[in-house]
Amino acid sequence: MKSHAKVVVIGGGVVGCSVLFHLARHGWTDVVLLERDELTSGSTWHAAGGMHTINGDPNVAKLQKYTISLYKEIEELSGQATGVHLTGGVLLAATEARLDWLRGVVAKGRYLGIELEEISANEAAELMPLLDPKQFVGAVRNKEDGHLDPSGVTHAYAKAARKLGAEVERFTKVEDIVRRPDGMWRVITNKGEVVAEHVVNAGGLWAREVGRMVGLELPVLAMEHMYLITEDMPEVAAWNAKTGTEIIHAVDFDGELYLRQERGGMLMGTYEKANKVWSEFQTPWNFGHELLEPDIDRIAPSLEVGFRHFPAFERTGIKQIINGPFTFAPDGNPLVGPVRGLPGFWVACGVMAGFSQGGGVGLALSNWMIEGDPGADIWAMDVARYGDWATMAYTNAKVRENYSRRFSIRFPNEELPAGRLLKTTPIYDLLSAKGAQWGVSYGLEVPLWYAPAGVKDEFSWRRSSDFSHVANEVATVRESVGMAEISNFAKYKMTGEGAAAWLDRIFACKLPKPGRMTLAPMLKDDGKLIGDFTLANIGDGEWFIAGSGIAEQYHMRWFEAHLPADSSVRLEALGQKLTGLAIAGPKARDVLAKVSRADVSNAGFPFMAVAKMDIGTAPCLVGRVSYTGDLGYEIWVAPEYQRAAFRALMAAGEEFGLGLFGSRALNALRLEKNYGSWAREYRPVYGPLEAGLDRFVAYGKDADFIGKTGALAERKQGGKLRLRTFILDADDADVIGDEPIWYDGAVRGWVTSGGYAHHSKKSVAIGYVPKEIADKSDGFEIEVLGKRHAARVQAAPLFDANFERMRA
Ligand SMILES: Cc1cc2nc3c(=O)[nH]c(=O)nc-3n(C[C@H](O)[C@H](O)[C@H](O)COP(=O)(O)OP(=O)(O)OC[C@H]3O[C@@H](n4cnc5c(N)ncnc54)[C@H](O)[C@@H]3O)c2cc1C
């Protein structure tokens, strides 16, 4: 075994081998994979080997498509058969709600280049002869489904990597990982030590334990999973003889089953509701090529549905039941990327569909390690989407929920119950008493809307029970004054003699003068966006930044990676050490004036001003800015004072008709101002010009800010896309996000977010289209639930286009 390597990959499952292959293919050949046993000694060897392109997140779907396209290449390169059978498949709907969901999947497929086709239940039965069409209302055909040989694929990756110069050391167990003072990693094994610049944790079933070697508690947990293999079926033999083809794959969402042909019989797997965690706290090191005890009672309810939906199963014996463990992150997507605070330590774990996702994970990670960027939008897989709040018990609750809901529909207005009430702010009970309906963001409870007694969300793809109540909240803001809790923003404090110079380099905007704020785009080295913030200069060398709450860990990783080595800049993510309230609407200033002794007149406290002031008895930081696009203020307050500030504002607001509003009303308000937000409109694959944030980029400022060259190049060449707001002739359903935008009979763009703008009474969608058609005002269509609606570009904001309300 070599003593030094550029990269050590820990784990010889399908994911580790894919990472190794991609690093070598990308030119890093001084790389070694360490496997404690034979390759495939974790989850990989007993997988059912199914692969498919669809995923709830379109960007993960793209990487799945890439993974499937890769198998031919690694087979040719390695000479090792992968056993790929591209049979195609049907996705089945037993209810109308499921069919609506599938139509959304078909629509997404249009701009992802995934060929999906809606078909009737009878047409599905012609393709997949074992199903009873009377049990289904429709289906979708996917030509890119199939299955493979898990061991063959893993060895093909490893052999191809070796051919390119990488090394694989089997029976080499990593026992400890120690960071040297010079930043290199000592990877200590049962056979000696390798010193490496980078370490990749692809430990699969043991990813938690490998993480613990460097003090990390990764949010991953293994679940038991069962599939059965039947005796040979005459129906299968008859079909094979008649068509000369295998029986195609089927996913029966309502039965929570997946099926495919296995030799002369069938394989049927299920994600059962009564699921079981495996090795809750510690994965045993002596677990290897073993299976777990099958428990047919646990999967009996699913099998009962299976027998009804696929009657031939009832007549056939079960040959074998496989029960094996594999890992999940709380949301079921992989955990990939560099770990904040541990330079050179990377993860590629929590991959629950290694044969659909392993290639994409390897590609993204190798790009990231070698080029400094994953080269694709992998937010949905980024390990930084979780923070320390994702504790072991939280992970346990969410993983179990996610497993049991693997094939369930999640409606756009549906909030899930597991792992809730983890983080609450001090006014949680006060807002609950006012009817707050709660959602969750980065572990924190956030008010979505306020319901009268007895009213709650009815889950739907269409406008629902909250519609008129959200409309009332919006009216309160636009007509008098509303108050919202905004503690879910990320908040950062920055001080130190080097802070201003550092901010000037890290942000693309001009720095605000003391007492002022500005919108602050942050760019990557390639000039694309990596964040959008409000930057406030509090004065006396103190800076305050507010940004996307869900990206706190993501942005801290970036900030810290770019901090100067000396201690001239002090940076702190404030999390819930600072809570927030916002007031907005034409009467907002009157309310503020009543509770504060500061001069809050338009002259004394103009738009984008920031100052410390007391609200009632509570010391606060107040900025005159509002995501509602109205006259408004954001109020930042330490949690111990939040109740006092809240009560003071409520009391002062009474005479002005102050009412509470939630994040759904805020969405309706920002839509009519064409305001975007991080992770929806602004993501790391768009440039500031494309995203419409170029007006905040100080291209000519003296500071050599990160991404300047790329941003200037984008401005010169014009980029490829443009973010546009559209008004569509919707009926009873608005866009959610990820719908295709049609122009001239072809899919040309995609929706990033939208909804109903209650004040303007318009259905709004925001999305990207190619710049060549971005200035056409008409001729667009947006597809909602399988139906195309005429859409027009709305260039000027629907509300307060001249900024009179906001600045007055
Ligand atoms: C019953 C069942 C059916 C499944 N069906 C499918 C399917 O149809 N399609 C699909 O895509 N996925 C399926 N999966 C999931 C799939 O198996 C996983 O997504 C995949 O195997 C994950 O691979 P991995 O490389 O991340 O982890 P693992 O396969 O667990 O590999 C991790 C490797 O790391 C090694 N390792 C760990 N710690 C150390 C250490 N300290 N030192 C050295 N080596 C170490 C282990 O020995 C192991 O070989 C199924 C899983 C099960 C259980």
The ligand as a Gaussian input file, in Angstrom:
#p B3LYP/6-31G(d) Opt

LIG

0 1
 C      -32.443000      -4.967000      -0.139000
 C      -31.907000      -3.785000      -0.877000
 C      -32.313000      -3.523000      -2.181000
 C      -31.818000      -2.412000      -2.860000
 N      -32.205000      -2.192000      -4.154000
 C      -31.685000      -1.160000      -4.849000
 C      -32.014000      -0.964000      -6.208000
 O      -32.795000      -1.699000      -6.774000
 N      -31.459000       0.095000      -6.854000
 C      -30.600000       0.947000      -6.235000
 O      -30.114000       1.880000      -6.870000
 N      -30.255000       0.779000      -4.939000
 C      -30.774000      -0.254000      -4.235000
 N      -30.416000      -0.448000      -2.935000
 C      -29.559000       0.564000      -2.298000
 C      -28.110000       0.382000      -2.676000
 O      -27.699000      -0.856000      -2.240000
 C      -27.284000       1.508000      -2.067000
 O      -27.737000       2.736000      -2.573000
 C      -25.803000       1.381000      -2.389000
 O      -25.347000       0.094000      -2.203000
 C      -24.974000       2.333000      -1.542000
 O      -23.632000       2.129000      -1.853000
 P      -22.440000       2.753000      -1.002000
 O      -21.220000       2.554000      -1.773000
 O      -22.799000       4.134000      -0.602000
 O      -22.434000       1.962000       0.373000
 P      -22.035000       0.462000       0.750000
 O      -22.481000      -0.477000      -0.287000
 O      -22.525000       0.254000       2.135000
 O      -20.476000       0.466000       0.703000
 C      -19.659000       1.004000       1.713000
 C      -18.355000       0.268000       1.706000
 O      -17.459000       0.952000       2.552000
 C      -16.667000      -0.003000       3.242000
 N      -16.187000       0.638000       4.460000
 C      -16.925000       1.244000       5.420000
 N      -16.146000       1.703000       6.394000
 C      -14.891000       1.390000       6.062000
 C      -13.642000       1.600000       6.687000
 N      -13.553000       2.198000       7.876000
 N      -12.537000       1.175000       6.064000
 C      -12.607000       0.569000       4.850000
 N      -13.772000       0.328000       4.241000
 C      -14.900000       0.735000       4.828000
 C      -17.635000      -1.141000       3.488000
 O      -17.002000      -2.342000       3.743000
 C      -18.457000      -1.145000       2.218000
 O      -17.958000      -2.033000       1.256000
 C      -30.899000      -1.541000      -2.227000
 C      -30.487000      -1.816000      -0.926000
 C      -30.981000      -2.927000      -0.247000
 C      -30.530000      -3.166000       1.141000

